[in-house]
Amino acid sequence: MADIKLEREFKVTPERLFDFVTKRASVLEWFGYEGMTFPAEEMDFSRKGPWFVEMLTKDGNKLKLSGHVTHVDRPKTVGFTWGWHDPDDKRGPESHVMFTVSESAAGAKLIIDHREFSDEEAANNHNNGWTYALNTMSQILNG
């Protein structure tokens, strides 16, 4: 199985960063690619329990993703499962995501640790997606 690990520093407090990556209103600011809309979602990573998102790409493609928030330790870590759905809404292979927030020289550091991909191609695709999300977060939080 393949894993990815990415990190980025932000000019905010660890508490602000943790809330930004876990609370629904801010998650919808950085999640997905430019032009995506979310016709249905429950994207709150700040509490344990199920989450899901239905996405519509700017090209009109529908995507669905779901999982379960397994632990929350504010303002340090949050972990959740992750699985894409096929066009018939059958959930595919599950992987695991952990966000770790810590104090840094800039203010706060976020580590995204996404593990147990079914193959290298899936890991590479998610690496691209998380990198895009981190860039979006940087634009919003670092100005």
Secondary structure as GFF3:
##gff-version 3
##sequence-region A 1 143
A	DSSP	beta_strand	2	10	.	.	.	ID=ss1
A	DSSP	alpha_helix	14	22	.	.	.	ID=ss2
A	DSSP	alpha_helix	24	30	.	.	.	ID=ss3
A	DSSP	beta_strand	37	42	.	.	.	ID=ss4
A	DSSP	beta_strand	49	56	.	.	.	ID=ss5
A	DSSP	beta_strand	62	73	.	.	.	ID=ss6
A	DSSP	beta_strand	77	84	.	.	.	ID=ss7
A	DSSP	beta_strand	95	103	.	.	.	ID=ss8
A	DSSP	beta_strand	108	117	.	.	.	ID=ss9
A	DSSP	alpha_helix	120	142	.	.	.	ID=ss10
###
